[in-house]
């Protein structure tokens, strides 16, 4: 005889495993500090590439005025200004990334705990069913 409650539970667990469970389980395998550090490192690389592309686009868009003023501008002062903006953008991006990835880690851990609780419930159902057959 089929146990409808057990079938519903197994279906719910399979749906979780199929969709968000893959990501959650992968995230929960990391320690919190390791996961957040790795994600911040990736975010710093992406921010650097994005900032470099933004500066390149700005220079290319204003190439005429850039070339006219190139020899009039103090190069070190210009580079220090760009570096200041880069540090500001990077700091803001990393702070936002820290909160986002910290939230994702805690949410994944919570979901995996709930999934493990469902596994324990399913195991109890199976054990009760086996004891009833004997």
Buried (B, 14 or more C-beta within 10 A) or exposed (E): EEEEEBEEBBEEBEEBEEEEBEEBBEBBEBEBEEBBBEBBEEBBEEBBEEBEEEEEEEEEEEEEEEEEEEEEEEEEEEEEEEEEEBEEBBEEBBEEBBEEBBEBBEEBBEBBEEBEEBEEBBEEBEEEEEEEEE
